């Protein structure tokens, strides 16, 4: 596989400049922090409340910024040129994801600090958060490739927020509506359950949760790769 750190770095720098110039996109990183301050002042004490700002970060920061960066390339007609350059698909996807990955980890860390949340097992929850970050980056790539403008990309993130960020809250209604039991298999719900399993020391359940999150991630990255290759041929 033809990979070039130099090309990835060039794409990363280009995205950083675009991100810095677009205040409508860059200011989105403040929303999860504001939400964390709100929940901290409100006295968040349950796992669902602790993880809601974290899961919102994945939608409002990770998926949103990634989708907008891809859509902006399409809107300015530079994505096609990038695809036809010597840079491979891996170079482009990693280069365009590194900035979002770094920003996400920083915002999630700040959110956890603001909430005063102490994970039961830092290694386990860090692994879950990093895998989840890659999953939401994949969703952002898919949203960006499906849309044509930054505005469309912004709207496409709403279903991600509704299903993956707010979906775990529906687990509380599962007793009345058994169909909602399926929500526990969402990667965002598994992340919450992962913390519970870590506190209880249930190693087998921890592994299952990590595998489920990783499974969602692999499927999303495969879809993103297929869409990327299709755009190379269709555009």
HURA-V601574 format. One record per pair of residues at least 24 apart in sequence whose ideal C-beta (glycine too) atoms are under 10 Angstrom apart, sorted by the first residue. I is the first residue (numbers start at 1). J is the second residue. Records with the same first field share a line. If there is no record, write none. Layout:
BEGIN
I->J + J
END
This chain:
BEGIN
1->88 + 89 + 90 + 91
2->86 + 87 + 88 + 89 + 90 + 91
3->87 + 88 + 90 + 91 + 94
4->86 + 87 + 88 + 90 + 91 + 95
5->91 + 94 + 95
6->87 + 91
7->82 + 85 + 86 + 87 + 88 + 90 + 91 + 92 + 94 + 95
8->87 + 88 + 90 + 91 + 92 + 93 + 94 + 95 + 96 + 97 + 98
9->91 + 95 + 98
10->85 + 87 + 91 + 95
11->69 + 82 + 85 + 87 + 91 + 92 + 93 + 94 + 95 + 96 + 97 + 98 + 99
12->94 + 95 + 96 + 97 + 98 + 99 + 102
13->95 + 99
14->69 + 73 + 78 + 82 + 95 + 96 + 99
15->65 + 66 + 69 + 70 + 72 + 73 + 95 + 96 + 97 + 98 + 99 + 100
16->98 + 99 + 102 + 103
18->68 + 69 + 72 + 73 + 76 + 99
19->65 + 68 + 69 + 72 + 99 + 100 + 103
22->65 + 68 + 69 + 72 + 150
24->68 + 150 + 151 + 154
25->61 + 64 + 65 + 67 + 68 + 69 + 72 + 150 + 153 + 154
26->65 + 68 + 103
28->57 + 59 + 60 + 61 + 64 + 65 + 68 + 103 + 107 + 154 + 157
29->57 + 60 + 61 + 64 + 65 + 103 + 104 + 106 + 107 + 110
30->60 + 61 + 107
31->56 + 57 + 59 + 60 + 61 + 64 + 107
32->56 + 57 + 58 + 59 + 60 + 61 + 104 + 107 + 108 + 110 + 111 + 114
33->57 + 61 + 107 + 110 + 111 + 114
34->114
35->60 + 111 + 114 + 115
36->107 + 108 + 110 + 111 + 112 + 113 + 114 + 115 + 116 + 117
37->111 + 114 + 115
38->114
39->111 + 114 + 115 + 117
40->111 + 113 + 114 + 115 + 116 + 117
41->114
44->115 + 116 + 117
46->192
47->117 + 168 + 191 + 192 + 193 + 194 + 195 + 196 + 199
48->168 + 169 + 171 + 172 + 189 + 192
49->115 + 117 + 169
50->111 + 112 + 115 + 116 + 117 + 118 + 119 + 192 + 195
51->111 + 112 + 115 + 117 + 125 + 165 + 168 + 188 + 189 + 191 + 192 + 193 + 194 + 195
52->115 + 165 + 166 + 168 + 169 + 188 + 192
53->107 + 108 + 111 + 112 + 114 + 115 + 117 + 165
54->107 + 108 + 111 + 112 + 115 + 117 + 125 + 129 + 132 + 165 + 188 + 191 + 192
55->108 + 132 + 136 + 161 + 164 + 165 + 166 + 167 + 168 + 169 + 186 + 187 + 188 + 189 + 191 + 192
56->111 + 161 + 164 + 165 + 166 + 188
57->103 + 104 + 105 + 107 + 108 + 110 + 111 + 112 + 129 + 132 + 133 + 136 + 165
58->104 + 107 + 108 + 129 + 132 + 133 + 135 + 136 + 137 + 139 + 140 + 160 + 161 + 164 + 165 + 187 + 188 + 191
59->136 + 139 + 140 + 157 + 158 + 159 + 160 + 161 + 162 + 163 + 164 + 165 + 166 + 188
60->107 + 157 + 160 + 161 + 165
61->100 + 103 + 104 + 106 + 107 + 108 + 111 + 133 + 136 + 140
62->97 + 100 + 101 + 103 + 104 + 105 + 107 + 108 + 132 + 133 + 134 + 135 + 136 + 137 + 138 + 139 + 140 + 157 + 160
63->100 + 104 + 135 + 136 + 137 + 138 + 139 + 140 + 141 + 142 + 143 + 144 + 153 + 156 + 157 + 160 + 161 + 164 + 165
64->100 + 136 + 139 + 140 + 143 + 153 + 154 + 156 + 157 + 158 + 160 + 161
65->99 + 100 + 103 + 104 + 137 + 140 + 144 + 153 + 157
66->96 + 97 + 99 + 100 + 101 + 103 + 104 + 136 + 137 + 138 + 139 + 140 + 141 + 142 + 143 + 144 + 153 + 157 + 224
67->100 + 137 + 139 + 140 + 141 + 142 + 143 + 144 + 145 + 146 + 147 + 150 + 152 + 153 + 154 + 155 + 156 + 157 + 160
68->100 + 140 + 143 + 144 + 147 + 149 + 150 + 151 + 152 + 153 + 154 + 156 + 157
69->96 + 97 + 99 + 100 + 140 + 141 + 144 + 150 + 153
70->96 + 140 + 141 + 142 + 143 + 144 + 145 + 146 + 147 + 150 + 153 + 224 + 228 + 231
71->140 + 143 + 144 + 145 + 146 + 147 + 148 + 149 + 150 + 151 + 152 + 153 + 154 + 156
72->144 + 149 + 150 + 153
73->144
74->144 + 145 + 147 + 148 + 149 + 150 + 152 + 153 + 231 + 235
75->147 + 148 + 149 + 150 + 151 + 152 + 153
76->150
77->235
79->144 + 145 + 228 + 231 + 232 + 235
80->231 + 232 + 234 + 235
83->228 + 229 + 231 + 232 + 233 + 235
84->232 + 235
89->224 + 225 + 228 + 229 + 232
90->225
92->141 + 228
93->137 + 138 + 141 + 221 + 224 + 225 + 228
96->137 + 140 + 141 + 144
97->133 + 134 + 137 + 138 + 140 + 141 + 224
98->137
100->133 + 136 + 137 + 140 + 141
101->130 + 133 + 134 + 136 + 137
102->133
103->133
104->129 + 130 + 132 + 133 + 134 + 136 + 137
105->129 + 130 + 133
108->132 + 133
117->195
119->194 + 195 + 198 + 199
120->194 + 195 + 196 + 197 + 198 + 199 + 200 + 201
121->194 + 195 + 197 + 198 + 199 + 201 + 206
122->198
123->198
124->194 + 195 + 197 + 198 + 203 + 206 + 207 + 209 + 210
125->191 + 194 + 195 + 198 + 206
127->194 + 206 + 210 + 213 + 214
128->187 + 190 + 191 + 192 + 193 + 194 + 195 + 198 + 206 + 209 + 210 + 213 + 214
129->191 + 194 + 213
130->213
131->187 + 190 + 191 + 210 + 211 + 212 + 213 + 214 + 215 + 216 + 217 + 218
132->164 + 187 + 188 + 190 + 191 + 194 + 213 + 214 + 216 + 217
133->217
134->213 + 214 + 216 + 217 + 218 + 220 + 221
135->164 + 187 + 188 + 191 + 213 + 214 + 215 + 216 + 217 + 218 + 219 + 220 + 221
136->160 + 164 + 165 + 187 + 188 + 216 + 217 + 220
137->217 + 220 + 221 + 224
138->216 + 217 + 218 + 219 + 220 + 221 + 222 + 223 + 224 + 225
139->164 + 187 + 216 + 217 + 220 + 221 + 223 + 224
140->220 + 224
141->220 + 221 + 223 + 224 + 225 + 227 + 228
142->220 + 221 + 223 + 224 + 226 + 227 + 228
143->224
144->224 + 227 + 228
145->223 + 224 + 226 + 227 + 228 + 230 + 231
146->227 + 231
163->188
164->188 + 189 + 216
168->192 + 193
184->212
185->209 + 212 + 215 + 216
186->212 + 213 + 216
187->212 + 213 + 214 + 215 + 216 + 217 + 220
188->213 + 216
189->213
190->214 + 215 + 216
END
